[in-house]
Amino acid sequence: MAHPQHAAARRGRSLASREALQGFVFVSPWILGFLLFTAGPMLFSLYASFTNYDITSQMAWIGFKNYDTMLNHDPLFWKSLRNTLYFVVISVPLQTAAGLLLAMILNRRMPGIRLFRTVFYLPSVLSGVGVYVLWMMLLSPSAGLVNLTLSWLGIDGPAWLTDPAWTKNAIILMKLWGSGSMMLLYLASLQGVPSKLYEAAELDGAGRLRKFWHVTLPMITPVIFFEIVTGFIGGFQIFQEGYVMSYGNDPGAPMNSLLFYNLHMFLKAFKVFDMGYAMAMAWFLFLIVLLLTLINLTLSRFWVHYEGGEQ
């Protein structure tokens, strides 16, 4: 006859095993989908980046030749990387500041505030070719609304999408139009700042600027950090803007000023069918984004404040 304690222990182990099995059954579709549609293609692309894969012929191992060509013999690779870095470095801080400024303005009690919030958020849900065509009309040098507005102020507007010196700035200006999604997150975080902190600051004689700098800003740093990290990752994925808004239906024109990294990779893959080279570019971009994300995570410990945690 089994000891009662041993029997209870076996029943406990059996129950834990059944629960573990049920858990694996529930998550197995996700695991299967991840292996088939994410991990598998990633491993294949890593292998193909060391081959001359071009879809039509059999792959042959060529070692680091694609990476050597990319780094040492393809001037458009460096051109596209510089264009993308320029966009990311300028666009992400501007969008972060614009989203925070909008949230500060709309975090007030005033008549019609819900309507204003909806109006400013609406552009962020619009996307696609239609938006780019609309902005191409707005940025037209001769009849666009942007240059017309500048002319009322006595300023001669540039040829936004035909002058290589202004094309990337035009894209950055267009991106500011969609800062509503950032505004929404900042607005939620601003409304989560405890009012007692503002009351304590007022008792210490703090004005609006000091309350913003010493109370508001530290309390919303987790949201700012989130926006910066996702903004950097999203910025490196820019593609459609350079493809659609290029001059003369030539992707990346004029003078490759809109040839972003992903666009160059796309053209290598689907215009000249140099898939191996394109996959090498993809992995190089992955390493850049991974490195920048790790740097952001490391630096965050010095300025991001988590309530209840160490600063």
ChimeraX attribute file (.defattr): number of C-alpha atoms within 10 A of each C-alpha:
attribute: neighborCount
match mode: 1-to-1
recipient: residues
	/A:1	4
	/A:2	7
	/A:3	7
	/A:4	9
	/A:5	9
	/A:6	10
	/A:7	12
	/A:8	12
	/A:9	11
	/A:10	12
	/A:11	12
	/A:12	12
	/A:13	12
	/A:14	12
	/A:15	12
	/A:16	12
	/A:17	12
	/A:18	12
	/A:19	12
	/A:20	12
	/A:21	11
	/A:22	12
	/A:23	11
	/A:24	12
	/A:25	12
	/A:26	11
	/A:27	10
	/A:28	12
	/A:29	11
	/A:30	11
	/A:31	15
	/A:32	12
	/A:33	12
	/A:34	13
	/A:35	13
	/A:36	12
	/A:37	11
	/A:38	12
	/A:39	14
	/A:40	13
	/A:41	13
	/A:42	15
	/A:43	11
	/A:44	11
	/A:45	20
	/A:46	16
	/A:47	16
	/A:48	22
	/A:49	26
	/A:50	21
	/A:51	24
	/A:52	20
	/A:53	24
	/A:54	18
	/A:55	12
	/A:56	7
	/A:57	8
	/A:58	9
	/A:59	14
	/A:60	11
	/A:61	13
	/A:62	14
	/A:63	13
	/A:64	13
	/A:65	17
	/A:66	22
	/A:67	20
	/A:68	12
	/A:69	13
	/A:70	19
	/A:71	13
	/A:72	11
	/A:73	12
	/A:74	11
	/A:75	11
	/A:76	15
	/A:77	20
	/A:78	16
	/A:79	18
	/A:80	22
	/A:81	18
	/A:82	16
	/A:83	18
	/A:84	22
	/A:85	17
	/A:86	16
	/A:87	21
	/A:88	21
	/A:89	12
	/A:90	13
	/A:91	22
	/A:92	23
	/A:93	15
	/A:94	17
	/A:95	24
	/A:96	20
	/A:97	17
	/A:98	19
	/A:99	25
	/A:100	23
	/A:101	15
	/A:102	20
	/A:103	24
	/A:104	15
	/A:105	13
	/A:106	18
	/A:107	16
	/A:108	10
	/A:109	9
	/A:110	9
	/A:111	8
	/A:112	8
	/A:113	14
	/A:114	11
	/A:115	10
	/A:116	13
	/A:117	19
	/A:118	12
	/A:119	12
	/A:120	20
	/A:121	20
	/A:122	15
	/A:123	16
	/A:124	17
	/A:125	9
	/A:126	11
	/A:127	10
	/A:128	10
	/A:129	14
	/A:130	10
	/A:131	14
	/A:132	18
	/A:133	13
	/A:134	10
	/A:135	19
	/A:136	20
	/A:137	15
	/A:138	18
	/A:139	23
	/A:140	19
	/A:141	19
	/A:142	14
	/A:143	11
	/A:144	15
	/A:145	15
	/A:146	18
	/A:147	21
	/A:148	19
	/A:149	13
	/A:150	13
	/A:151	12
	/A:152	9
	/A:153	9
	/A:154	9
	/A:155	11
	/A:156	13
	/A:157	17
	/A:158	19
	/A:159	17
	/A:160	21
	/A:161	24
	/A:162	19
	/A:163	15
	/A:164	16
	/A:165	15
	/A:166	15
	/A:167	24
	/A:168	25
	/A:169	17
	/A:170	18
	/A:171	21
	/A:172	19
	/A:173	16
	/A:174	18
	/A:175	16
	/A:176	19
	/A:177	15
	/A:178	21
	/A:179	23
	/A:180	25
	/A:181	17
	/A:182	23
	/A:183	27
	/A:184	20
	/A:185	18
	/A:186	25
	/A:187	22
	/A:188	14
	/A:189	18
	/A:190	19
	/A:191	14
	/A:192	12
	/A:193	16
	/A:194	12
	/A:195	10
	/A:196	9
	/A:197	14
	/A:198	19
	/A:199	13
	/A:200	13
	/A:201	17
	/A:202	14
	/A:203	9
	/A:204	9
	/A:205	11
	/A:206	15
	/A:207	12
	/A:208	11
	/A:209	10
	/A:210	14
	/A:211	18
	/A:212	15
	/A:213	12
	/A:214	14
	/A:215	17
	/A:216	20
	/A:217	17
	/A:218	18
	/A:219	21
	/A:220	24
	/A:221	18
	/A:222	18
	/A:223	17
	/A:224	21
	/A:225	18
	/A:226	11
	/A:227	21
	/A:228	18
	/A:229	19
	/A:230	12
	/A:231	19
	/A:232	21
	/A:233	19
	/A:234	13
	/A:235	19
	/A:236	20
	/A:237	17
	/A:238	17
	/A:239	20
	/A:240	16
	/A:241	22
	/A:242	26
	/A:243	23
	/A:244	19
	/A:245	24
	/A:246	23
	/A:247	19
	/A:248	11
	/A:249	11
	/A:250	14
	/A:251	22
	/A:252	24
	/A:253	21
	/A:254	19
	/A:255	14
	/A:256	19
	/A:257	23
	/A:258	30
	/A:259	29
	/A:260	33
	/A:261	26
	/A:262	23
	/A:263	21
	/A:264	25
	/A:265	23
	/A:266	21
	/A:267	17
	/A:268	18
	/A:269	19
	/A:270	12
	/A:271	11
	/A:272	10
	/A:273	16
	/A:274	20
	/A:275	24
	/A:276	27
	/A:277	24
	/A:278	27
	/A:279	27
	/A:280	25
	/A:281	24
	/A:282	19
	/A:283	16
	/A:284	14
	/A:285	17
	/A:286	13
	/A:287	12
	/A:288	14
	/A:289	19
	/A:290	13
	/A:291	12
	/A:292	14
	/A:293	17
	/A:294	13
	/A:295	11
	/A:296	15
	/A:297	14
	/A:298	10
	/A:299	11
	/A:300	15
	/A:301	12
	/A:302	10
	/A:303	12
	/A:304	20
	/A:305	18
	/A:306	14
	/A:307	11
	/A:308	6
	/A:309	6
	/A:310	9
	/A:311	12
